[in-house]
Amino acid sequence: MPTAAAPATIGRPRSPEADEAIRAATLELLATEGYAGLTMSGVAATAGVSTATLYRRWRSKVELVVGVLQAKSEERPVPDTGTLDGDCRAILHNIVDAVRATHAASGAIMAALVGELGRNRELARAYRTSLVAPRRVAMADMLDRAAARGELQAGLDYDLVSDLLAGGIYSRLLVSGQPVTHKVADQLADLVVRAISKDVK
């Protein structure tokens, strides 16, 4: 009996180069035009792809922006260094590295998103579901590991700890405009670890 032929692949395979161009264009336009000024046609033109190519990957501007930001977030997962101090320090160094890699664009992108989340329910829901919630779960896992090692105070609000850890960096980035450096990351890590550790020295 002849063997059955494998089913034919429908459509063209996705191009990694096109994906990267779209991600770069999205971040560039978020920084320069803001969320409101970003359009699917503008991203396609900046990326050098057709709008059909763009819509095959993302059905809407919300899906595009959240998908691109989610991919960027996944490049820097919550670390597992084996200690609470090491984890907090690594998280903050990762944030600083991400900010410094894109220079002023990071502040502009965050400012555009913060302003838009307050008035765009669809974007806020997608952003919190796809980016904030998974990050909170990963942070909770990190704090659970610290608690299991006996490093953490009992009864802490993990969401509040997450806000405390990253808040200082984003306050500098968005509000005060003060430098965001690895030295600042280390100082902030020291403060947070002292605040949440079981044995406060």
Buried (B, 14 or more C-beta within 10 A) or exposed (E): EEEEEEEEEEEEEEEEEBBEBBBBBBBBBBBBBBBEEBEBEBBBBBBEBEBEBBBBBBEEBBBBBBBBBBEBBEEBEBBEBEBBBBBBBBBBBBBBEBBEEBEEBBBBBBBBBEEBBEEBEEBBEBBEEBBBEBBBEBBBEBBEBBBEEEBBBEEBEBEEBBEBBBEBBBEBBBEEEEEBBEEBBBEBBEBBBEEBBEEEE
